[in-house]
Amino acid sequence: MESVMDGGGSNQTEPCDDEEQTAKKAEFFTQRYQGQSPWDIGRPQPALAALEAEGLIRGAVLDVGCGTGENALFFAGHAHETWGVDIVADAIDAARDKARKRGLKAEFRVLSALKLDSLGRTFETVVDSGLFHSFGDDERVCFVSRLAMVLQPGGRYVMLCRSDRDTDWDGPRRISRQELYDSFGDGWKVSEIRPARFVSRPAPDGSDNFAAWLVVVERL
């Protein structure tokens, strides 16, 4: 346990997020949800859904940056105890409404992913669809330290992020393989980085999916 916290690069008892920056992000993404946000596709990301059949999603699941809940509700529908957190209250309201209408049980909370320690519990799997690539360098360190507090030893963090293989789109920060290895040092093992596609709503040019990495990281 001690080495995991040290590897995260932040003291586990002190806040490591920037409240002002978090508020700005919440405002930005709240505005994006007023229309048709490109990542809100009305179904789970296929690359993440496929992991259920592979047996890589185990036990209780936490979806960080869950948006309107499609990925979380997919796993809830496959008999996983599922929680989802997001900084956008409107998105969480939509996720709760979907769960109610679909007769699925899932816990959704408005919460920054940089404050996961406030959940007061742990999970066997943490899922991330498009959150990690939105972080700056300091936020990555903070997030990894908080991730260690909610992921059980031997548990998996499964991430779908934008890949540096994509050079033609000016969206979120692209992530390299080396950055992924650098982000998860002591107390972690990057088990797999596989090429994948991130599906979105069609852009004006007709494109609807982009190069991504599907990453599996184990907490030691």
N, CA, C and O of each residue as an XYZ file, in Angstrom:
880
protein
N       0.833     -1.202      0.000
C       0.000      0.000      0.000
C       0.862      1.244      0.000
O       0.589      2.182     -0.748
N       1.900      1.272      0.825
C       2.735      2.463      0.939
C       3.390      2.800     -0.392
O       3.431      3.964     -0.790
N       3.909      1.771     -1.089
C       4.602      2.034     -2.336
C       3.657      2.547     -3.404
O       4.054      3.343     -4.255
N       2.411      2.102     -3.371
C       1.438      2.579     -4.350
C       1.195      4.061     -4.166
O       1.158      4.806     -5.145
N       1.027      4.506     -2.928
C       0.777      5.914     -2.683
C       1.988      6.742     -3.076
O       1.847      7.814     -3.665
N       3.185      6.246     -2.752
C       4.378      6.990     -3.121
C       4.502      7.090     -4.630
O       4.895      8.130     -5.158
N       4.164      5.997     -5.333
C       4.250      6.004     -6.784
C       3.301      6.996     -7.403
O       3.561      7.500     -8.496
N       2.180      7.296     -6.713
C       1.245      8.269     -7.247
C       1.764      9.684     -7.168
O       1.230     10.565     -7.842
N       2.784      9.937     -6.370
C       3.413     11.235     -6.330
C       2.664     12.275     -5.524
O       2.894     13.469     -5.721
N       1.768     11.873     -4.613
C       1.019     12.858     -3.843
C       0.662     12.289     -2.494
O       0.385     11.096     -2.364
N       0.667     13.145     -1.488
C       0.280     12.712     -0.154
C      -1.187     12.345     -0.134
O      -2.021     13.101     -0.632
N      -1.517     11.195      0.435
C      -2.881     10.702      0.348
C      -3.854     11.492      1.212
O      -5.062     11.407      0.991
N      -3.378     12.250      2.181
C      -4.297     12.939      3.068
C      -4.520     14.393      2.685
O      -5.386     15.046      3.266
N      -3.773     14.916      1.735
C      -3.891     16.312      1.351
C      -4.541     16.432     -0.026
O      -4.315     15.593     -0.897
N      -5.352     17.483     -0.222
C      -5.955     17.668     -1.545
C      -4.882     17.955     -2.583
O      -3.923     18.672     -2.296
N      -5.023     17.417     -3.762
C      -4.017     17.638     -4.803
C      -4.630     18.249     -6.056
O      -3.932     18.449     -7.050
N      -5.923     18.545     -6.021
C      -6.538     19.152     -7.193
C      -6.576     20.667     -7.045
O      -6.493     21.201     -5.939
N      -6.704     21.350     -8.179
C      -6.837     22.796     -8.225
C      -8.321     23.112     -8.330
O      -8.938     22.884     -9.371
N      -8.896     23.641     -7.248
C     -10.338     23.877     -7.199
C     -10.796     24.805     -8.334
O     -11.843     24.581     -8.941
N     -10.013     25.835     -8.610
C     -10.391     26.779     -9.668
C     -10.383     26.109    -11.030
O     -11.291     26.310    -11.836
N      -9.345     25.304    -11.285
C      -9.261     24.598    -12.556
C     -10.394     23.583    -12.702
O     -10.961     23.431    -13.784
N     -10.718     22.894    -11.620
C     -11.814     21.931    -11.658
C     -13.136     22.626    -11.968
O     -13.944     22.113    -12.740
N     -13.356     23.796    -11.364
C     -14.582     24.555    -11.615
C     -14.673     24.985    -13.075
O     -15.749     24.950    -13.672
N     -13.543     25.390    -13.647
C     -13.526     25.792    -15.056
C     -13.857     24.612    -15.962
O     -14.593     24.752    -16.939
N     -13.307     23.448    -15.627
C     -13.597     22.258    -16.427
C     -15.069     21.879    -16.321
O     -15.698     21.510    -17.313
N     -15.608     21.971    -15.115
C     -17.022     21.650    -14.928
C     -17.895     22.572    -15.770
O     -18.867     22.130    -16.382
N     -17.546     23.847    -15.799
C     -18.319     24.811    -16.597
C     -18.200     24.503    -18.081
O     -19.192     24.540    -18.809
N     -16.972     24.197    -18.536
C     -16.753     23.885    -19.948
C     -17.569     22.670    -20.380
O     -18.275     22.715    -21.388
N     -17.468     21.584    -19.611
C     -18.160     20.361    -20.006
C     -19.670     20.475    -19.814
O     -20.429     19.839    -20.546
N     -20.117     21.262    -18.858
C     -21.548     21.505    -18.706
C     -22.104     22.154    -19.971
O     -23.190     21.800    -20.430
N     -21.360     23.100    -20.529
C     -21.779     23.744    -21.765
C     -21.809     22.762    -22.928
O     -22.689     22.830    -23.786
N     -20.849     21.858    -22.952
C     -20.821     20.860    -24.035
C     -22.041     19.946    -23.985
O     -22.532     19.497    -25.021
N     -22.523     19.678    -22.789
C     -23.686     18.806    -22.656
C     -24.998     19.513    -22.988
O     -26.046     18.869    -23.036
N     -24.959     20.829    -23.220
C     -26.179     21.534    -23.601
C     -26.615     21.159    -25.010
O     -27.800     21.227    -25.336
N     -25.675     20.770    -25.831
C     -25.995     20.301    -27.183
C     -25.738     18.807    -27.274
O     -25.979     18.063    -26.323
N     -25.250     18.381    -28.419
C     -24.918     16.981    -28.616
C     -23.403     16.830    -28.503
O     -22.672     17.024    -29.475
N     -22.954     16.489    -27.326
C     -21.505     16.332    -27.138
C     -21.020     15.157    -27.983
O     -21.697     14.131    -28.057
N     -19.855     15.293    -28.621
C     -19.394     14.268    -29.566
C     -19.166     12.904    -28.950
O     -19.279     11.889    -29.638
N     -18.843     12.859    -27.652
C     -18.552     11.568    -27.018
C     -19.808     10.874    -26.478
O     -19.742      9.717    -26.063
N     -20.931     11.558    -26.479
C     -22.165     10.991    -25.922
C     -22.923     10.297    -27.048
O     -23.787     10.897    -27.687
N     -22.592      9.027    -27.287
C     -23.050      8.334    -28.491
C     -24.295      7.478    -28.263
O     -24.764      6.821    -29.192
N     -24.835      7.473    -27.049
C     -26.056      6.723    -26.786
C     -25.861      5.234    -26.620
O     -26.834      4.480    -26.649
N     -24.645      4.797    -26.451
C     -24.309      3.383    -26.238
C     -22.909      3.327    -25.648
O     -22.188      4.324    -25.687
N     -22.510      2.190    -25.104
C     -21.153      2.109    -24.564
C     -20.112      2.145    -25.674
O     -20.398      1.803    -26.821
N     -18.922      2.556    -25.324
C     -17.826      2.480    -26.280
C     -17.564      1.006    -26.618
O     -17.339      0.206    -25.710
N     -17.589      0.633    -27.901
C     -17.414     -0.780    -28.266
C     -16.140     -1.399    -27.704
O     -16.154     -2.557    -27.286
N     -15.043     -0.653    -27.687
C     -13.779     -1.206    -27.203
C     -13.866     -1.588    -25.736
O     -13.265     -2.578    -25.318
N     -14.612     -0.813    -24.944
C     -14.776     -1.142    -23.527
C     -15.783     -2.263    -23.326
O     -15.580     -3.150    -22.496
N     -16.874     -2.219    -24.090
C     -17.890     -3.267    -23.965
C     -17.312     -4.637    -24.285
O     -17.704     -5.635    -23.680
N     -16.378     -4.689    -25.234
C     -15.789     -5.973    -25.625
C     -14.992     -6.613    -24.498
O     -14.811     -7.830    -24.477
N     -14.515     -5.797    -23.559
C     -13.729     -6.344    -22.457
C     -14.552     -7.205    -21.514
O     -14.014     -8.075    -20.829
N     -15.857     -6.962    -21.479
C     -16.727     -7.795    -20.644
C     -16.685     -9.243    -21.125
O     -16.580    -10.168    -20.319
N     -16.766     -9.435    -22.436
C     -16.715    -10.794    -22.999
C     -15.347    -11.435    -22.786
O     -15.242    -12.659    -22.715
N     -14.308    -10.624    -22.684
C     -12.959    -11.142    -22.474
C     -12.697    -11.484    -21.011
O     -11.668    -12.078    -20.686
N     -13.610    -11.117    -20.140
C     -13.432    -11.390    -18.724
C     -12.493    -10.436    -18.019
O     -12.008    -10.737    -16.928
N     -12.226     -9.288    -18.626
C     -11.313     -8.325    -18.026
C     -12.006     -7.349    -17.082
O     -11.340     -6.596    -16.371
N     -13.339     -7.357    -17.070
C     -14.095     -6.514    -16.147
C     -14.561     -7.409    -15.005
O     -15.357     -8.325    -15.214
N     -14.070     -7.146    -13.809
C     -14.354     -8.022    -12.682
C     -14.943     -7.239    -11.518
O     -14.575     -6.093    -11.263
N     -15.858     -7.883    -10.829
C     -16.369     -7.361     -9.567
C     -17.031     -6.006     -9.678
O     -17.619     -5.666    -10.705
N     -16.927     -5.230     -8.597
C     -17.531     -3.905     -8.548
C     -16.757     -2.955     -9.458
O     -15.526     -2.966     -9.485
N     -17.495     -2.135    -10.199
C     -16.915     -1.262    -11.221
C     -17.173      0.198    -10.861
O     -18.279      0.567    -10.469
N     -16.136      1.019    -11.000
C     -16.268      2.469    -10.904
C     -15.948      3.065    -12.260
O     -14.872      2.825    -12.807
N     -16.880      3.845    -12.811
C     -16.671      4.545    -14.077
C     -16.336      6.001    -13.747
O     -17.188      6.746    -13.263
N     -15.085      6.401    -14.013
C     -14.656      7.769    -13.708
C     -14.856      8.638    -14.944
O     -14.462      8.267    -16.050
N     -15.483      9.818    -14.737
C     -15.853     10.647    -15.881
C     -16.940      9.967    -16.687
O     -16.847      9.865    -17.910
N     -17.976      9.500    -15.996
C     -18.968      8.592    -16.596
C     -19.916      9.268    -17.564
O     -20.618      8.577    -18.303
N     -19.966     10.609    -17.590
C     -20.905     11.288    -18.475
C     -22.335     10.892    -18.181
O     -22.742     10.837    -17.020
N     -23.103     10.616    -19.227
C     -24.513     10.257    -19.039
C     -24.710      8.771    -18.776
O     -25.841      8.286    -18.785
N     -23.621      8.044    -18.543
C     -23.738      6.716    -17.950
C     -23.802      5.507    -18.854
O     -24.060      4.404    -18.372
N     -23.573      5.671    -20.165
C     -23.743      4.513    -21.045
C     -22.805      3.365    -20.712
O     -23.235      2.212    -20.684
N     -21.529      3.652    -20.459
C     -20.597      2.573    -20.114
C     -20.948      1.957    -18.762
O     -20.968      0.735    -18.618
N     -21.222      2.797    -17.782
C     -21.568      2.300    -16.447
C     -22.809      1.421    -16.501
O     -22.846      0.358    -15.882
N     -23.819      1.857    -17.232
C     -25.063      1.089    -17.291
C     -24.892     -0.215    -18.063
O     -25.575     -1.201    -17.781
N     -23.990     -0.222    -19.028
C     -23.681     -1.477    -19.712
C     -23.155     -2.499    -18.709
O     -23.597     -3.648    -18.702
N     -22.218     -2.089    -17.870
C     -21.653     -3.027    -16.891
C     -22.660     -3.372    -15.800
O     -22.671     -4.496    -15.297
N     -23.499     -2.419    -15.435
C     -24.563     -2.723    -14.467
C     -25.498     -3.778    -15.029
O     -25.983     -4.645    -14.302
N     -25.748     -3.699    -16.329
C     -26.605     -4.684    -16.979
C     -25.980     -6.054    -17.102
O     -26.657     -7.028    -17.430
N     -24.672     -6.132    -16.835
C     -23.976     -7.423    -16.839
C     -23.610     -7.851    -15.419
O     -22.584     -8.490    -15.187
N     -24.472     -7.483    -14.485
C     -24.421     -7.978    -13.101
C     -23.249     -7.464    -12.288
O     -22.864     -8.094    -11.303
N     -22.667     -6.327    -12.677
C     -21.631     -5.714    -11.861
C     -22.239     -4.636    -10.970
O     -23.049     -3.830    -11.428
N     -21.854     -4.622     -9.713
C     -22.168     -3.462     -8.886
C     -21.419     -2.285     -9.503
O     -20.200     -2.344     -9.668
N     -22.130     -1.230     -9.840
C     -21.521     -0.169    -10.636
C     -21.783      1.202    -10.034
O     -22.899      1.531     -9.632
N     -20.707      1.993     -9.986
C     -20.787      3.393     -9.604
C     -20.229      4.234    -10.743
O     -19.368      3.781    -11.497
N     -20.726      5.462    -10.863
C     -20.192      6.392    -11.842
C     -20.060      7.771    -11.228
O     -20.928      8.201    -10.468
N     -18.970      8.475    -11.554
C     -18.781      9.844    -11.075
C     -18.441     10.756    -12.239
O     -17.786     10.350    -13.199
N     -18.899     11.998    -12.135
C     -18.607     13.007    -13.157
C     -18.750     14.381    -12.506
O     -19.491     14.541    -11.536
N     -18.034     15.374    -13.046
C     -18.122     16.717    -12.476
C     -19.315     17.495    -13.003
O     -19.608     18.584    -12.509
N     -20.009     16.956    -13.999
C     -21.139     17.672    -14.608
C     -22.448     17.153    -14.018
O     -22.814     15.996    -14.225
N     -23.148     18.011    -13.284
C     -24.389     17.603    -12.623
C     -25.456     17.191    -13.633
O     -26.198     16.238    -13.392
N     -25.542     17.897    -14.761
C     -26.542     17.555    -15.774
C     -26.311     16.153    -16.328
O     -27.262     15.413    -16.583
N     -25.048     15.795    -16.510
C     -24.731     14.456    -17.014
C     -25.133     13.390    -16.003
O     -25.684     12.353    -16.374
N     -24.860     13.643    -14.735
C     -25.242     12.688    -13.695
C     -26.753     12.566    -13.609
O     -27.269     11.463    -13.431
N     -27.468     13.666    -13.729
C     -28.936     13.612    -13.741
C     -29.433     12.735    -14.884
O     -30.356     11.938    -14.713
N     -28.809     12.889    -16.054
C     -29.199     12.078    -17.211
C     -28.898     10.603    -16.979
O     -29.690      9.740    -17.359
N     -27.753     10.307    -16.354
C     -27.383      8.915    -16.063
C     -28.382      8.281    -15.097
O     -28.796      7.137    -15.286
N     -28.765      9.022    -14.072
C     -29.749      8.497    -13.117
C     -31.090      8.246    -13.789
O     -31.766      7.259    -13.498
N     -31.470      9.145    -14.689
C     -32.735      8.987    -15.412
C     -32.701      7.747    -16.297
O     -33.674      6.994    -16.353
N     -31.580      7.531    -16.991
C     -31.433      6.333    -17.831
C     -31.534      5.064    -16.984
O     -32.211      4.108    -17.360
N     -30.856      5.067    -15.844
C     -30.888      3.884    -14.975
C     -32.305      3.580    -14.534
O     -32.731      2.424    -14.531
N     -33.032      4.618    -14.163
C     -34.423      4.432    -13.729
C     -35.283      3.884    -14.861
O     -36.055      2.949    -14.651
N     -35.163      4.449    -16.045
C     -35.988      4.019    -17.179
C     -35.639      2.614    -17.648
O     -36.503      1.894    -18.148
N     -34.385      2.221    -17.491
C     -33.950      0.897    -17.943
C     -34.052     -0.159    -16.847
O     -33.776     -1.335    -17.086
N     -34.445      0.255    -15.658
C     -34.573     -0.687    -14.559
C     -33.248     -1.261    -14.109
O     -33.171     -2.417    -13.694
N     -32.190     -0.441    -14.191
C     -30.857     -0.876    -13.790
C     -30.439     -0.178    -12.501
O     -30.798      0.973    -12.254
N     -29.684     -0.891    -11.699
C     -29.222     -0.337    -10.432
C     -27.778      0.113    -10.566
O     -26.888     -0.693    -10.837
N     -27.553      1.408    -10.375
C     -26.204      1.964    -10.393
C     -26.203      3.223     -9.538
O     -27.207      3.929     -9.448
N     -25.073      3.491     -8.917
C     -24.915      4.673     -8.070
C     -24.157      5.741     -8.857
O     -23.037      5.501     -9.308
N     -24.760      6.916     -9.024
C     -24.116      8.007     -9.745
C     -23.953      9.213     -8.820
O     -24.876      9.591     -8.097
N     -22.761      9.806     -8.859
C     -22.483     10.952     -7.996
C     -21.756     12.054     -8.761
O     -20.934     11.788     -9.639
N     -22.080     13.303     -8.405
C     -21.340     14.446     -8.941
C     -20.054     14.568     -8.137
O     -20.089     14.874     -6.945
N     -18.920     14.331     -8.786
C     -17.647     14.311     -8.071
C     -16.500     14.444     -9.061
O     -16.529     13.857    -10.143
N     -15.498     15.215     -8.686
C     -14.276     15.290     -9.478
C     -13.502     13.984     -9.357
O     -13.435     13.390     -8.281
N     -12.922     13.545    -10.462
C     -12.092     12.339    -10.432
C     -10.818     12.558     -9.627
O     -10.111     11.598     -9.321
N     -10.518     13.795     -9.282
C      -9.360     14.087     -8.445
C      -9.696     14.045     -6.962
O      -8.868     14.385     -6.118
N     -10.926     13.623     -6.651
C     -11.360     13.495     -5.254
C     -11.972     12.120     -5.001
O     -12.884     11.979     -4.187
N     -11.468     11.114     -5.699
C     -12.039      9.772     -5.565
C     -11.941      9.241     -4.147
O     -12.752      8.408     -3.743
N     -10.954      9.714     -3.378
C     -10.789      9.227     -2.013
C     -12.009      9.511     -1.149
O     -12.227      8.841     -0.139
N     -12.811     10.510     -1.546
C     -13.991     10.842     -0.742
C     -15.112      9.820     -0.881
O     -16.094      9.884     -0.143
N     -14.983      8.879     -1.814
C     -16.002      7.838     -1.964
C     -16.010      6.890     -0.768
O     -17.054      6.335     -0.425
N     -14.874      6.704     -0.142
C     -14.809      5.878      1.062
C     -14.964      4.394      0.814
O     -15.370      3.661      1.716
N     -14.651      3.929     -0.390
C     -14.730      2.497     -0.681
C     -13.812      2.169     -1.850
O     -13.260      3.060     -2.496
N     -13.660      0.859     -2.112
C     -12.777      0.430     -3.184
C     -13.534     -0.422     -4.193
O     -14.648     -0.880     -3.940
N     -12.892     -0.623     -5.354
C     -13.496     -1.359     -6.468
C     -12.459     -2.315     -7.051
O     -11.253     -2.126     -6.894
N     -12.963     -3.343     -7.727
C     -12.064     -4.282     -8.398
C     -11.687     -3.799     -9.793
O     -10.640     -4.170    -10.323
N     -12.548     -2.964    -10.387
C     -12.285     -2.438    -11.727
C     -12.651     -0.962    -11.762
O     -13.704     -0.561    -11.264
N     -11.779     -0.160    -12.352
C     -12.083      1.240    -12.640
C     -12.007      1.431    -14.147
O     -11.021      1.055    -14.780
N     -13.051      2.017    -14.714
C     -13.154      2.221    -16.158
C     -13.070      3.710    -16.462
O     -13.640      4.533    -15.747
N     -12.357      4.047    -17.525
C     -12.158      5.450    -17.923
C     -12.289      5.546    -19.436
O     -11.473      4.996    -20.175
N     -13.319      6.245    -19.887
C     -13.524      6.472    -21.317
C     -13.327      7.950    -21.621
O     -14.258      8.745    -21.496
N     -12.114      8.315    -22.020
C     -11.862      9.683    -22.448
C     -11.599     10.684    -21.347
O     -11.678     11.888    -21.590
N     -11.285     10.225    -20.132
C     -10.988     11.161    -19.044
C      -9.495     11.467    -18.957
O      -9.108     12.634    -18.894
N      -8.666     10.445    -18.952
C      -7.237     10.627    -18.706
C      -6.617     11.616    -19.683
O      -5.760     12.413    -19.303
N      -7.048     11.566    -20.941
C      -6.421     12.457    -21.922
C      -6.834     13.916    -21.747
O      -6.315     14.788    -22.443
N      -7.759     14.194    -20.829
C      -8.159     15.578    -20.557
C      -7.311     16.221    -19.463
O      -7.443     17.420    -19.214
N      -6.441     15.449    -18.804
C      -5.653     15.949    -17.685
C      -4.347     16.585    -18.145
O      -3.726     16.138    -19.109
N      -3.940     17.649    -17.430
C      -2.586     18.162    -17.565
C      -1.631     17.304    -16.759
O      -2.055     16.369    -16.079
N      -0.346     17.614    -16.827
C       0.667     16.773    -16.182
C       0.454     16.650    -14.675
O       0.492     15.544    -14.137
N       0.228     17.778    -13.983
C       0.029     17.730    -12.535
C      -1.250     16.982    -12.178
O      -1.300     16.257    -11.185
N      -2.284     17.166    -12.998
C      -3.548     16.474    -12.741
C      -3.387     14.971    -12.896
O      -4.026     14.205    -12.175
N      -2.546     14.539    -13.822
C      -2.303     13.100    -13.975
C      -1.743     12.512    -12.687
O      -2.191     11.463    -12.223
N      -0.766     13.194    -12.121
C      -0.157     12.714    -10.875
C      -1.205     12.627     -9.773
O      -1.270     11.641     -9.038
N      -2.017     13.661     -9.668
C      -3.081     13.686     -8.659
C      -4.064     12.549     -8.893
O      -4.444     11.846     -7.957
N      -4.475     12.370    -10.149
C      -5.460     11.339    -10.458
C      -4.935      9.950    -10.113
O      -5.650      9.150     -9.509
N      -3.699      9.657    -10.488
C      -3.137      8.328    -10.221
C      -3.066      8.066     -8.723
O      -3.316      6.945     -8.280
N      -2.730      9.077     -7.944
C      -2.678      8.885     -6.490
C      -4.066      8.594     -5.929
O      -4.204      7.760     -5.034
N      -5.089      9.265     -6.437
C      -6.456      9.031     -5.973
C      -6.991      7.704     -6.492
O      -7.761      7.029     -5.808
N      -6.589      7.335     -7.686
C      -6.974      6.041     -8.239
C      -6.494      4.901     -7.344
O      -7.204      3.916     -7.140
N      -5.287      5.046     -6.816
C      -4.741      4.017     -5.937
C      -5.566      3.836     -4.675
O      -5.541      2.767     -4.065
N      -6.294      4.865     -4.282
C      -7.087      4.801     -3.058
C      -8.415      4.073     -3.251
O      -9.016      3.619     -2.277
N      -8.878      3.956     -4.493
C     -10.174      3.315     -4.727
C     -10.066      1.994     -5.484
O     -11.059      1.278     -5.613
N      -8.887      1.662     -5.982
C      -8.706      0.411     -6.711
C      -8.047     -0.609     -5.794
O      -6.981     -0.355     -5.232
N      -8.682     -1.754     -5.647
C      -8.159     -2.788     -4.767
C      -6.840     -3.342     -5.293
O      -6.628     -3.355     -6.506
N      -5.949     -3.801     -4.415
C      -4.737     -4.488     -4.877
C      -5.117     -5.654     -5.791
O      -5.984     -6.463     -5.456
N      -4.463     -5.728     -6.935
C      -4.803     -6.745     -7.925
C      -5.913     -6.311     -8.857
O      -6.239     -7.020     -9.809
N      -6.506     -5.137     -8.591
C      -7.578     -4.637     -9.438
C      -7.054     -4.023    -10.722
O      -5.852     -3.806    -10.879
N      -7.973     -3.748    -11.639
C      -7.605     -3.237    -12.957
C      -8.186     -1.853    -13.208
O      -9.343     -1.577    -12.889
N      -7.364     -0.995    -13.783
C      -7.803      0.287    -14.325
C      -7.782      0.141    -15.838
O      -6.726     -0.095    -16.426
N      -8.947      0.280    -16.473
C      -9.083      0.107    -17.911
C      -9.404      1.462    -18.531
O     -10.411      2.084    -18.191
N      -8.552      1.913    -19.435
C      -8.653      3.259    -19.974
C      -8.727      3.246    -21.499
O      -7.987      2.523    -22.167
N      -9.634      4.060    -22.032
C      -9.685      4.328    -23.469
C      -9.329      5.798    -23.642
O     -10.065      6.677    -23.193
N      -8.191      6.067    -24.298
C      -7.730      7.450    -24.438
C      -7.297      7.731    -25.871
O      -6.998      6.811    -26.632
N      -7.266      8.998    -26.226
C      -6.821      9.400    -27.553
C      -5.355      9.059    -27.742
O      -4.546      9.248    -26.834
N      -5.011      8.559    -28.916
C      -3.676      8.071    -29.201
C      -2.883      9.052    -30.063
O      -3.445      9.759    -30.899
N      -1.574      9.079    -29.846
C      -0.714      9.911    -30.673
C      -0.552      9.346    -32.083
O       0.122      9.948    -32.920
N      -1.164      8.195    -32.349
C      -1.180      7.685    -33.723
C      -2.086      8.541    -34.609
O      -1.976      8.506    -35.834
N      -2.978      9.308    -33.985
C      -3.908     10.176    -34.712
C      -3.273     11.565    -34.823
O      -3.077     12.238    -33.812
N      -2.957     11.987    -36.027
C      -2.276     13.268    -36.225
C      -3.131     14.279    -36.965
O      -2.654     15.370    -37.276
N      -4.376     13.949    -37.255
C      -5.192     14.799    -38.123
C      -6.367     15.456    -37.419
O      -7.255     16.001    -38.075
N      -6.384     15.411    -36.076
C      -7.553     15.942    -35.373
C      -7.068     16.803    -34.230
O      -6.129     16.432    -33.524
N      -7.705     17.966    -34.037
C      -7.198     18.925    -33.061
C      -7.974     18.895    -31.744
O      -8.119     19.924    -31.084
N      -8.465     17.737    -31.370
C      -9.248     17.605    -30.148
C      -8.372     17.464    -28.921
O      -7.351     18.143    -28.816
N      -8.748     16.594    -27.982
C      -8.016     16.449    -26.717
C      -6.560     16.042    -26.927
O      -6.170     15.563    -27.992
N      -5.793     16.246    -25.897
C      -4.382     15.886    -25.909
C      -4.197     14.414    -26.267
O      -4.870     13.542    -25.718
N      -3.291     14.153    -27.180
C      -3.015     12.769    -27.561
C      -1.978     12.177    -26.608
O      -1.116     12.884    -26.088
N      -2.079     10.883    -26.393
C      -1.241     10.202    -25.412
C      -0.336      9.203    -26.119
O      -0.785      8.457    -26.989
N       0.936      9.192    -25.743
C       1.877      8.220    -26.295
C       2.002      7.021    -25.366
O       1.630      7.084    -24.194
N       2.525      5.941    -25.903
C       2.782      4.763    -25.074
C       3.714      5.112    -23.910
O       3.487      4.697    -22.774
N       4.762      5.880    -24.211
C       5.731      6.200    -23.175
C       5.095      7.002    -22.045
O       5.411      6.782    -20.876
N       4.202      7.928    -22.383
C       3.508      8.696    -21.351
C       2.701      7.786    -20.434
O       2.629      8.016    -19.227
N       2.102      6.765    -21.005
C       1.320      5.829    -20.198
C       2.211      5.067    -19.223
O       1.878      4.920    -18.047
N       3.347      4.584    -19.723
C       4.275      3.884    -18.827
C       4.821      4.830    -17.760
O       4.978      4.441    -16.602
N       5.109      6.067    -18.150
C       5.645      7.035    -17.198
C       4.630      7.409    -16.115
O       5.008      7.720    -14.985
N       3.358      7.378    -16.462
C       2.313      7.785    -15.518
C       2.052      6.733    -14.450
O       1.565      7.052    -13.365
N       2.375      5.480    -14.755
C       2.083      4.394    -13.819
C       3.388      3.681    -13.478
O       3.783      2.715    -14.130
N       4.044      4.188    -12.434
C       5.339      3.666    -12.026
C       5.225      2.692    -10.884
O       4.556      1.666    -11.008
N       5.878      2.999     -9.750
C       5.883      2.108     -8.594
C       4.461      1.820     -8.124
O       3.632      2.721     -8.000
N       4.205      0.555     -7.867
C       2.898      0.149     -7.378
C       1.912     -0.182     -8.477
O       0.773     -0.559     -8.199
N       2.342     -0.043     -9.734
C       1.458     -0.300    -10.876
C       2.157     -1.169    -11.915
O       3.385     -1.220    -11.970
N       1.377     -1.841    -12.725
C       1.906     -2.593    -13.855
C       1.016     -2.330    -15.064
O      -0.177     -2.629    -15.038
N       1.597     -1.772    -16.122
C       0.854     -1.597    -17.364
C       0.845     -2.952    -18.073
O       1.850     -3.364    -18.652
N      -0.296     -3.640    -18.023
C      -0.387     -5.005    -18.537
C      -0.529     -5.055    -20.052
O      -0.019     -5.966    -20.704
N      -1.224     -4.069    -20.602
C      -1.497     -4.115    -22.037
C      -1.813     -2.723    -22.558
O      -2.514     -1.947    -21.908
N      -1.290     -2.416    -23.737
C      -1.674     -1.224    -24.491
C      -1.966     -1.696    -25.906
O      -1.057     -2.075    -26.645
N      -3.232     -1.670    -26.276
C      -3.588     -2.146    -27.613
C      -4.223     -1.024    -28.437
O      -4.950     -0.196    -27.887
N      -3.963     -0.985    -29.738
C      -4.627     -0.003    -30.597
C      -6.132     -0.235    -30.593
O      -6.591     -1.378    -30.611
N      -6.894      0.848    -30.568
C      -8.348      0.750    -30.555
C      -8.912      1.957    -31.293
O      -8.168      2.771    -31.840
N     -10.244      2.059    -31.301
C     -10.920      3.213    -31.897
C     -11.838      3.829    -30.852
O     -12.505      3.127    -30.093
N     -11.855      5.146    -30.832
C     -12.759      5.894    -29.964
C     -13.907      6.373    -30.832
O     -13.704      7.174    -31.744
N     -15.112      5.891    -30.558
C     -16.274      6.214    -31.379
C     -16.900      7.514    -30.881
O     -17.022      7.725    -29.674
N     -17.297      8.386    -31.813
C     -17.931      9.646    -31.467
C     -19.124      9.883    -32.385
O     -19.355      9.130    -33.331
N     -19.867     10.925    -32.096
C     -20.891     11.360    -33.045
C     -20.194     11.838    -34.311
O     -19.075     12.346    -34.234
N     -20.822     11.691    -35.472
C     -20.176     12.117    -36.717
C     -19.808     13.599    -36.697
O     -20.618     14.448    -36.323
N     -18.581     13.893    -37.103
C     -18.112     15.269    -37.248
C     -18.603     15.829    -38.585
O     -19.114     15.079    -39.417
N     -18.453     17.151    -38.801
C     -18.877     17.743    -40.074
C     -18.265     17.065    -41.301
O     -18.883     17.028    -42.365
N     -17.049     16.528    -41.154
C     -16.428     15.851    -42.296
C     -16.852     14.395    -42.417
O     -16.367     13.673    -43.288
N     -17.760     13.963    -41.541
C     -18.271     12.597    -41.606
C     -17.522     11.600    -40.757
O     -17.974     10.466    -40.599
N     -16.381     11.992    -40.201
C     -15.618     11.053    -39.378
C     -16.347     10.796    -38.068
O     -16.934     11.704    -37.479
N     -16.302      9.550    -37.623
C     -17.017      9.197    -36.396
C     -16.219      8.288    -35.482
O     -16.764      7.753    -34.518
N     -14.933      8.103    -35.767
C     -14.098      7.362    -34.836
C     -12.642      7.779    -35.030
O     -12.235      8.203    -36.112
N     -11.876      7.647    -33.958
C     -10.522      8.176    -33.941
C      -9.589      7.180    -33.272
O     -10.015      6.328    -32.492
N      -8.299      7.307    -33.598
C      -7.305      6.403    -33.029
C      -7.231      6.562    -31.518
O      -7.226      7.675    -30.991
N      -7.175      5.432    -30.840
C      -7.134      5.430    -29.383
C      -6.217      4.319    -28.907
O      -5.810      3.447    -29.675
N      -5.904      4.372    -27.621
C      -5.257      3.257    -26.930
C      -6.261      2.669    -25.948
O      -6.937      3.402    -25.225
N      -6.352      1.369    -25.927
C      -7.090      0.667    -24.877
C      -6.025      0.121    -23.927
O      -5.207     -0.716    -24.308
N      -6.050      0.602    -22.701
C      -4.948      0.360    -21.766
C      -5.476     -0.397    -20.556
O      -6.523     -0.049    -20.012
N      -4.766     -1.415    -20.140
C      -5.094     -2.161    -18.923
C      -3.914     -2.017    -17.959
O      -2.789     -2.417    -18.261
N      -4.200     -1.439    -16.795
C      -3.181     -1.228    -15.772
C      -3.611     -1.959    -14.507
O      -4.765     -1.851    -14.092
N      -2.699     -2.699    -13.894
C      -2.994     -3.426    -12.664
C      -2.366     -2.718    -11.472
O      -1.234     -2.239    -11.547
N      -3.108     -2.658    -10.378
C      -2.541     -2.146     -9.132
C      -1.903     -3.298     -8.378
O      -2.567     -4.291     -8.081
N      -0.627     -3.176     -8.066
C       0.101     -4.248     -7.406
C      -0.174     -4.293     -5.906
O       0.369     -5.147     -5.204
